[in-house]
Amino acid sequence: MNKNGVALRDDKAALRAQESAVRVLCVDPRGRILLLRWTDPDGTVYWEPPGGVIGAGESTVEAAGRGLTQHTGVTARAITGRHILVRRDLTWFGEPITVIEPFYLARVGETPVIDHSRPAFARRATGSRCTGHKWLWPDELSTMQDHVEPADLRSVTLRLGIGTSWTTRTRL
């Protein structure tokens, strides 16, 4: 477990990842979630919720709020405080690692316009660039042609109560 209370598989994984991360499932008024499209320098394309690394001395909810604001322009006040821990098996700098990351729920009053020219979309550590975004219904996750991170994102949405009976869903 690191100083932020995020469990890692082992010390080697902690050294490879260097910093733990947090994600935010941002839900618009229609019940859709936001995914960002990232392209790695090798051409690999994947989609994941906004978020980022947890800075020194920063709590997980502070990091979630900062990541949400940097990537979407949405203020941290949209974060409900509701969160779950999600196991992620991924590759970091060519090494397979397993991390446990907090996923926070955020609700916005209107669907924000996402500006991909913002500096926040550069990933210094990996060289990845944000190349798009998509608002989609949770049940559409299985139709994504590119890789979605985490692979079980649909179950994460259900665990956070997104797409369940208490979520308003109106397709226009």
Stockholm file with secondary structure:
# STOCKHOLM 1.0

chainA/1-172         MNKNGVALRDDKAALRAQESAVRVLCVDPRGRILLLRWTDPDGTVYWEPPGGVIGAGESTVEAAGRGLTQHTGVTARAITGRHILVRRDLTWFGEPITVIEPFYLARVGETPVIDHSRPAFARRATGSRCTGHKWLWPDELSTMQDHVEPADLRSVTLRLGIGTSWTTRTRL
#=GR chainA/1-172 SS CCTTSCCBSCHHHHHHHCSCEEEEEEECTTSCEEEEEEECTTSCEEEECSEEECCTTCCHHHHHHHHHHHHHCCCGGGEEEEEEEEEEEEEETTEEEEEEEEEEEEECSSCCCCCTTSGGGBCTTTCCEEEEEEEECGGGGGGCSSEESSTTHHHHHHHTTTTSTTSCCCCC
#=GC SS_cons         CCTTSCCBSCHHHHHHHCSCEEEEEEECTTSCEEEEEEECTTSCEEEECSEEECCTTCCHHHHHHHHHHHHHCCCGGGEEEEEEEEEEEEEETTEEEEEEEEEEEEECSSCCCCCTTSGGGBCTTTCCEEEEEEEECGGGGGGCSSEESSTTHHHHHHHTTTTSTTSCCCCC
//
